[in-house]
Amino acid sequence: MTNSPADHTSARFTSEQLERLKTYGTPHRAAAGQILYRPGQTGYDLVLVESGRAEVVREGMDGTPPQVVAREGAGGILGELSLLSRQAVYLTARMTAAGTIYRINPHELRRLMSADTELSAILLSTFMARRRELQASAARSLNLIGDDRTAAGLALRTYAARLDLPHHWIHSRSPEGVSAMAEVEAGSSDLPLAITTAGVIGQATPGLLAERLGLTYRINDQDTSVDLVVVGAGPAGLAATVYGASEGLTTTVLDAVGPGGQAAASSRIENYLGFPEGLSGRDLLGRAHVQALKFGASVYSPCQVDSVIRTATGYTITLHDGARIAARVIIAATGARYRTLPIDRWHDFEGAGIYYAATELETRRLAGLPVAVVGGANSAGQAAIFLASKGCTVDLVIRGTDIRSGMSAYLVDRILATPAITVRTGTQVTALHGTTFLTAVDYTLTSGKVAREQPASALFCFIGAAPASEWLDVAAQDENGFVYTDSDVAGDHLGPAWSELGRRPLPFETSSPRLFAVGDVRHGSMKRVAAAVGEGASAVASAHAALAHDTPAHSLTTTPTG
């Protein structure tokens, strides 16, 4: 949003479209100077200005004067992407000339987004354009101060980036960082810092920031009981969310970290249908997140699920903070957690030289420096190519003796043709060196020869993952914790509830009726983004079939199972 009324962030409606838009709102007379919304509010209204004028202001921080970031006259609207995400407001909107406004509350806005394709397209493109503009013009409504070479600093910066929060990152040792910390009387022990218009958060974490911004789960009448809860917001979870919400199921998404999952860590996905030039995992999953919001899904993160039990009507999910959500159906898409190497000081360097993703955030400081990538699958190959493109000299360390055994041919050919990448097959990383940050690693041939120290400013680890399924003790799992679904569910895993229902598990359904598992957490999954998206969409079709079949006469038992 800018001061120019002709700016691309101002919505353009025909007179007929404006009349339709008004039908979703209620008219109000607004006096000059009246505040329409202010920082800290959640669930604010979309405002249509019929007459008069309004402006959106970023309140001053650190003694700076307020900044006007948008002005709207007759036919203009006030609001951006936070209207859909339910993020707390971080700007102030007020009338500068008296007139008539129409307030469209969150419920009516979501009805509009589902019912009116034409208006929905205009609003969504406007919201997204304004969010991009706010990344620059209103970023200082949220200042994050820290060192992104540390685990805490990188976690906070990654969270803000994944949720596309308008923010300004300041390195704590830069002149700007030193000055900003002095202004709020903060020291190094307070890092990382989050400075908002509502106050300062010391030792900020994604959870604390999310709570301040209204992005954590909040109990209200709309969310305590829903049709569908999707646990996990990776490709499979977001696909299930989009299809579930778009097909009329009230849908809530819970993710312990942030939307995107492991796929968001991919620097470039080149074999996803419809994107011949490739795109980053963050871009793909960012679009999916917005698409889910468009259809009215509620997305909360970080939000950890501790347990789930079956009830007479479906399931009750208990969150880490004790809050509970009732759901008729659950789709588990919690994926897997990254595996680590059994090396001394590994956890000391996590986030301070050891990373499980190779994106712009992790590589900003690494241009021209030596790095190591460990792994022999596509994710490791993509990371090696991306790092080389950023000017790094890359060692691709593979335990096996043949790079082609676990990697796509197109990646292998590109890696072998890249001078900056050295492929070290039959090799393991056996030691880490450095004080606060990683500086070098030891390589040892699998044949057992003496280790050799090699400079490395970072180590990127892509050696697979273990399923995040400990919360799913109501569903049968294999010896490694992956969840059995449909035809893989053995007869002795099917309890009395299935006899009452008179059916077997549907595609992607687990040993517990109406509990589905998709993506990497599922036994036998393909471990590909496109496959995960297909599983998420297909699970929703099965969920509809289960809900249609499981009438009240076939209700579930109220006895929790383990």
N, C-alpha and C positions, 0 to 999 in steps of 0.2 A: 504494500500500500504506500502511495506517495501523495504529495500535495496536489498533483495534477488530476483534474477531473477526467482527462482523456486517457489516463494510465490504463494499462492492460489488466490491472487488478480490480478495476471497477466493472461490476457486472453490467451487461447490456441486455435489457428486456424490452420487448415490444409492449405496446399498450395492452394487448390482449393477454400477454404473459403476466404482466403486472397485476391485472385483475384476478387471474388465477392464483397468483402468489398471495394476494390479500385474503383469499378464502381460507387459508391455513392459519391466519393470524387474527388478533383482536386489536381494534383501533384504540389509540390513546392520544390525548392532547399532551404535548410536552412543552414546558416552558424553557426559555433561554437559560442556559446554565444547568439544566437538570441533568443529573448523572444517570446514564442508561445502564452501565455496568462498570465495575471497578475491579482492580486486582484482588485475587483471592476467591472470587465467586466461582462456584461450580454449577454446571447445568444452566448456563445463561441462555438468553433468548437470541435468536436471529432477529435483527431489527430492520424493517423496511421503512425508509423515510418517504412518506407521501408528500409532505410539504415541510418547509423549514430547512435548516442545515444542521449537520452534526460533524463532529471531528473525533478522531481516535488519537489518544495521547499516550506516550510512554512517560511515566512519571520519572522525575529526576532521581539519580542515584549518586552517592558520594558528593552531594552538594551541587550536582549539575541541574540546570533548569529543565522543565518538561519539554519533550520534543513531540511535535505534531507529526504523526506518521500517515494520516489519511484524512481527507475531507470528503463528505458525501452530501449531495443535495437531493432534490426530488427524484425518486426512482432508484436511489442508491441503497445499498444494504451494508449493515455493519456485522462483522463476524468473519471467522476464518476456520481453519481445520480443527481447532480445539472444540468447535461446536459439535463435531462428530466424535472426537476422542474423549470428550468429557473432561479434558484437562482444565484445571483452574485458570481463570482469566489472568493475564499478566499485563493488560493494557486498560486504560480508562476510556470510555466512550461518553460523550456529553453533547447536549444540544448547544449550538452557538446562535441559532435563531429559532424562535418558537414555531411550532408546526404540529402536524399530525404524523404519528408513527404507527406501524403495525408490529406487534410483538408476536413472533412465532415460537412457541415453546418447544423444548426438546422432543416431546412426544409427537407434536404435529410436524416438526421438521423431519423426523424419521419416517413418518407416514408419507410426507411429500416425496422423500428420496426414493421410497418404494413404489409410489403410485404414479408419479408424473415424470416420465423419462426425460422429457424436454427440459423442464425446470431443474431436474436433478443434475443433468449434464452441465447446465450453465453454472449452477451453484458449486458443483464439485470442482470444475475447472477454475472458478474464481477463488475458492478456498485454497486450492493447491498453489495457485499463482501468488496469493497473499502470503502463504507460508514461506515460499521461496524468497519473497521480498523481505519478509520479516527476519529471515536468517541474517540479513545485513542491516536493515534499517532499524530494527527493534531488538537486535541481539542482546544489547546490554540490559535488557530486562532480566537476564539471567547470566551472571558472570561465574565461570568456573575457574578456580585457581588451583594449580597443582603441578606435579611433574609426571607426565605421562610415560616416563620410563619406569615408574613404580607401579606395582600391582593395583593399589588403591586409586591412583590417578588415572591409569588406563581404563579401569573398570568404569569410573564415573564418566570419562570422556566417551567411551564406547556406548554406554547406555544413552547418553544424550544424543549421540549420532544415530543410533538405531531407531530411536523414537522421533527423529527429525525435529528435536526441540530447538527453537530459536535461542541460541546461546553464543557466548563469546568465551573462548578458551584462552587463558592467560598462563604462561609458564611462570611458576613461582619465583624463579631466579632472574626473570627479565626485569628491567627497570619498571615496566608497567605493573608487573606482579608485586614487586617490593613496595611500590607506592600504594597499590590497592590493599595490600595486607596491612600496611601502616594505618590506612584510613579507617579500617574496621578493628584496629588494635589486635590483630591476629599474629601468631607466631608459627614457626615451622611445625610445632606439635599439633596445630589445628588443621593442617593440610590432609586431604584436599578440602578446599572451601567452596561453598556455593553461596553466592550473594544474589538475593532476589529483592524485589521491591517490598516484600513482606518481612525481610530480615536475613540474617546470616546463619548458615549451617556449617558448623565446624566438624571436622573429620567426616565429611559428607560421604555417603554411600548411595548407590542407586536407590535403595529402599527408602532412605530418609528424604532424598530428593523427590522421589515419586509420591511420597506421602504429602510433602509440601505442595506439590503441583496437582494433587487430586487424581493421580494415576494408579493408586492402589485400590484394592477392592473396598467398596463402601456398601454397608448394608442399607438397603432401602426396599420399599415394597416391590419394586420392579425386578430386583435381582435376587431376592432370597429364594425364589422358586422359578426355575426356567425349564424350557423343553430340553435344551441341549447344552451341556458344558463340554468344551474342548480343552483338554489339558495339554499344553504345549503349542507354541506358535511358530513352529518351523513350517516347511513347505506342506507337509501332510496336514498339520493342524490348521493352517490358514486356508488351505483348500476346503477342508471340511467346514470351516467357519463361513466362507463365502457361499458355499452351496447350501448349507443349513439355513443361514440367515436369509438368503435370497429366495428360499422356498418356504418361508413363513414360520420357521422355528425360532422362538426366542432363544438367542444364542449368547453365551458368555464364554470368553476365552481367558484362561489363566496360564501365565508363563513365569517360571522362576527367575528368568534372566531378562528377557526382552524379546520382542517380535523378531523372527528371522531364523532362530535355531542355528545349527552348524552351517547351514547353507549360506547364511549371511556372512560367513567367514571366507567364502570363496571369492577370490579376486576377479575371476572371469569364468563364466559358464558358457561354453561354446557349442554344446550339443543339445541345448534345450530348443524344442520345436518352435519355430517362428521367429527366432532371433539369430539369423545367420552370422551376424558380426559379433555375437556374444554379448553378455551383459554381466555385471557383477551380481553376486548373490544378494548384496545389500539392496541394489536397485530392484531386483526381481521381487524380493520379499517386502520391500518398502511399498511397492505398488499393490501387492496383495493385502498388506495391512490397511491401506487406504480403501481398497475395494471392500474389505470386511466392514470397515466403519460406515461406508456408504450404505450398506444393506442393513445397518442398525445393530450390528454385533457390538457387545461391550467387551473391550480388550483391557485386561489388567496385568501389569507387571511392574516390578518383580512381585510375584505372588505364588508362594509355594504351597502345594497340596501335601498334607501330611498323611491323610488316610481317607478311605472311602468304604461305606457299608451299604448293603442292600436294604431297602425298605419296601413297604407295601406298594408304593407308587413308583419306585425307581431306585434312586441312590441319594445318600447324603454325603457330601464332600466336606471334610474339615480342613481348614487352612492352618498354616503355621501359627497364626495369631489367635486361633480358636474360633474364628468366624466359620459359619456353616452355610452351605448352599444346597438346596434340594434340586435334583435334576431327574427328568424322566429318562434321559439317555446321556451316557458319557462316551466320548471318543478320546481315547488315550493316544497322545502323539508326542510323548515326552522324549522320544529319541534316545540318544546315548551320550555318555560322558566320555571325554577324551581320555585315552590311556596315557600313562606316563612311563618313563624309563626308570629302572631301578638303580639310580645313580645318586651318590651322596650330594646333598645340597640342592637337589632338584627343586624342592618347594621354595628354597630361598630365592631362586632366580625366576620363579613364575611371575610374569608381568614385569620383570626387570631384566629381560633378555631371553626368556623362554616364553614362546607364544604358541597358541593353537589355531591361529588365523593369520593370514597374510593379506591385509587390506591397507588402504591408505593410512589408517590410524596407526598401525604397528610399524609402518615403514617410513614415516616422515623423516626420521633422523638417520636413516641407514644408507642413504645414497653414497656410493663409493666405498662402502665398508664390506668386509667379508662376513658372510652368514652361512649357516648350515641349515639344510632342510632334511628332515629324517622321515623316510617313508617311501613305499614303492607303488602306491596307488595313484589314481588320477588327481586327488586333492594335493598330494605332494608335488606332482609334476606341474600342475597349474601354479602352485605357489612359487616353484623355482623359476618358471618363466616370468611371472609377474615381478619377482624380486630382481631378476636380471634386467628387466625393462626399466627398473628404477635406478640402475647404475650399480647394483651390488655385484660382488663376485660371490658365486654360489657354489657350495658343495652339496650335491644331492647324495645323501648317504642311505644306501639300501642294504639291508641285511642279506637278502638273497643274491644270487650270482647272475640273474638275468633281469634287466630292467623291463623287458617286454612281457614278463610273466604276469604282471599285475597292473599294467598301465596301457591305455589306449594307444594304438599305433600312431595316430596323428600327434599326440603329445610327445611320444618317444622321438619321432622324427624331428620335431621342433627343438626338443632339448638337445639332441645330439648336434644340431646345426647352430646352437647358440654358444659362442666362444666363452662367454662369462660363466657358463655352467660346467662344473667338473663332476662327472658321475663316478661315485665311489661305491661299486658293488662289492658284496662280500665283506662289508665293513659295519662296525658298530661304534656308537659314541659311548665311551666308558668313563669319562671324567669331565668335570666342569671347573673352570677357573674364573676368578674375579673376586672383588670385595663386595661393593654394593650392587654392581652391575656385571653381567657376564662379559668376559673379555676373550676367552679361549676355551676350546674343548679338546679332549683326547680322542683320537681315532684308533681303533684296534681291529685288525683283520679278523674275520671269524675263524680263520685258520689258527689263531692264537699267537700271532707275532706281537712283538713289543709295541706298546702304544706310542703314538706320535702326537705331540701337541700342535694344534693349528689355531691361529687367530680366528675368533668368531665373535662379532658384536651382538649376534642374536642366533637363537636356535629355534626353528619352527618345526613343531612335532606333529606329524600326521601318521600315526601308527594304529589307527582304529579307535574304537570306543566300546564301552560296556553299557548295556541297556539301563536306562533310568526307570526301573520298574519296581523299586522297593515299596512304593505306596500302593501297588496293585496286588496285594496279597489275596484279594478276592478272585483272582484269575489264575488259571493254571499256567505254569511257566516251565521252560526247559532247564537243563542243568546250569546254563549260563545266565538265566534270568530273562531270556526273551519270551514274550507272551505268545502262547498258542492261540490260533484263531481258526475258525470254520472247520475245514476238513482235517486239520492237524489236532483238533481237540479230541482226545481219546474218550471212549465211552465211559470209563471209570471216573472221568472228570466231570461228568454231567450229573448234577444232583437232582433231587425231587422236583425242583422248580420246572425242569425241562419236561418232565412227564405231565405236569399240570398244563404246560403251554402246548404240548402236543406237536413240537417241532424240534429240529436240530439247529445248531448255530448257523446263522446266515453268513455270507461273505464278510470277513473281517470281524465277526462277532467272537467274543472270547467264551470261556466256560461259564461266565456269568451273563445271564440274559440282559440285553440292551446295554452291555458294556463292550465297546469295540476298541480295537487296537490297530493303529496304522503307522507306517513309516518305520524308522530304525528300531523302535522298541518291539516290533512284531517279529516272531520267529519266521524265518524264510524271506524277509523283505529283501528287495533288490539293491538297496543302498544307492539309489539314484534320485535326483531331484524330480525328474519327470514321473518316475514310478511313484514317489511319495505323493505328488499332487493327484495322480490318478487314484491312489488308495484312499486319500482323504475324501475325494468326491464320491467314490463308490460306497464308502462307509455310510455316507448320508443317505444314499438310496436304500441301503440295508436298514438304516435306522427308521426310515419312513415305513418300510415293510413290517418291521418289528412292532412299531407303534400301532399300525393298522390291525395286526393280528392279535396282539396281546391286549385283549379287551379286559375290562374289570373282572370278568368271570375267570380270567386266566391271570390274576394278579400275582405279583411276586411275593415270596415269603418275607416276613419281617425279621427273621432271625439272621443276624450278621454271620458271615462265613469268613473263614480264613484259610 
